[in-house]
Amino acid sequence: MERKKKPLRTEQSDSPTSALPPPPWTELPADITANILRRLSVAEILENAQKVCTTWRSVSKDPAMWRKIDMSQGKDRAARIMCKQAVDRSQGQLIDLKIGFFCDDDLLAYISQRSSQLRCLLIASCVAHAISGNALANAAKRFPLLEELHLFHSRVPSESLEIIGRSCPLLKSFSLGGAAPFYAKDDFVEPECNTEALAIAKSMPGLRHLTLFGNAMSNVGLLAVVEGCIHLESLDLRRCFRVNLEGDIGNQCSQKLKCLKQPDDSIADLEYHDSDSFDVEYEEGFYGCDWDYLRMTMAPLTKAST
């Protein structure tokens, strides 16, 4: 006797919902998604977040996402490549840029050609072998709206400083920091020690805030700054051991300035001062980075210049 075949059961009858619901973050409004992504680093966005879903990728390409770029901790070639990608995505809307130890002349030129709206630029390391004074001056010519410029671990020729000042008439805050290890011994005598201060006083009269960390200037340079920068409100002179604030110059600073940081004040709060980077051996023709040694070396010169 032939057995009857049982009807086949379709897979659909036993299967769960055919399609999983989309992840909840894909349904968020674009502005909330952008707010979330802005909390990530540039590397986290470019290497990971933009690959999560099409929504995040779309938001990560919005030029408004890249109006402020902070890569101040970057140190390698990969950071340089990502910096270019971030600048490209800003499509000329970049207003605030912080760069780490990977910047060089070529990258600075690349940025300046695409960021005419820039208001604030911070470069954590401007050592001479990587960034030249000419490159800084040429970039400044393309930043007419620049209001803040902060250059750390650097020396900038006085001629370049003057070009920067003339090219950026809106400049209100300027930092030139960490320079002492790069001064030759001859730079600690008059008049060479004051060339940077005199250039700043001459070309940046609109400054409100000035940092000259580890500068070799004497009271001659200090007086020029105080008299030339007529709107100055705060002045950071930490590790400027040739400056002597006793007497009339000290009184003048106290009366004019709302905030004055003196040569021996603590540098613990100086964000871009990397003490390890200053622990280098003494090189012929240059002072090393022992600040106590610099203090003792400059002290007699300070008294002689007052």
Number of C-alpha atoms within 10 A of each C-alpha: 3 4 5 6 6 6 6 6 8 8 8 9 7 8 8 9 8 7 6 7 7 8 9 7 12 14 10 12 10 14 11 11 17 17 11 11 19 16 10 12 14 22 16 12 19 17 11 11 17 18 13 11 12 11 17 20 16 11 17 23 17 14 17 15 20 24 21 19 21 17 24 19 14 21 16 12 12 11 21 20 12 17 25 16 13 26 23 19 19 22 16 19 20 26 19 19 23 19 23 21 22 24 24 19 18 11 17 19 16 14 20 21 13 18 23 20 18 24 20 20 20 22 22 28 25 28 20 14 8 14 21 18 21 17 18 22 21 18 22 25 17 20 23 19 18 25 19 20 22 18 25 23 25 24 24 20 14 17 14 20 26 20 20 28 24 19 22 23 18 19 24 19 20 23 19 21 27 28 22 26 23 19 19 14 12 12 17 20 16 15 13 12 21 22 19 25 24 21 23 23 24 18 20 27 22 19 26 18 20 23 21 23 27 25 28 25 27 27 19 18 22 23 18 17 24 21 16 21 21 15 16 23 17 19 24 20 23 23 27 23 27 29 28 20 18 9 9 9 18 15 11 14 21 13 9 16 16 11 14 19 16 17 21 13 12 11 14 8 7 11 8 18 18 12 10 7 10 16 12 12 11 12 10 9 11 16 20 20 19 14 17 11 11 19 17 11 15 20 14 11 18 18 13 10 14 15
